[in-house]
Amino acid sequence: MSADARLRLFVAAYPPAETAATMLQELDRLDLPRYRPTPAEQVHLTLQFIGDRSTHELDEVRESVERSAAGLHGFELKPSRLTALPQRGPARLVACETDAPPELLEIHRRLAHRLARNPREHGGDRFLPHFTLCRFAAPARIRLSQPLALPAFRIDAVLLMRSVLMPDRAKHREVARIPLPARG
């Protein structure tokens, strides 16, 4: 990698592998237009998209993610429903929405404050915690709100990830794992 290479970065939380597989299986129950499923190992909740950064900035970005997670504990996430997004206009994907525990909202707020290129004044108001399960081959006019009966699962780390764009998909590579300790 050259000294001035660019890295496409984001911060994410990942469900357990069996939970990701179960979420993806739920797509089989739906009557959907043609789609490309998210590979199970790439199902994640984006806490903050950072975008392209120079390799020179990587240590600074890693430190910002660590500081954003400082003092926060691990938390439970509860899947709530399958939904088509965006909710207005033609849908481009199906996602599994989750609840929004205070720790999740706080880490998102901190990350947006530290790392967003153009942070919104009330960006947290627009944050919709979700896991993208598939993308449609073409925008689709569908509405979807399918309740899910999946158990809650624990998030005990946030990950700084690199996304490498390929002709037909993106590959995600872990850059850093920041643990979220259990409560005392």
Summary of the structure (lengths in Angstrom):
residues: 184
radius of gyration: 16.6
end to end distance: 42.0
largest distance: 48.2
contacts: 512
relative contact order: 0.26
helix: 27%
strand: 41%
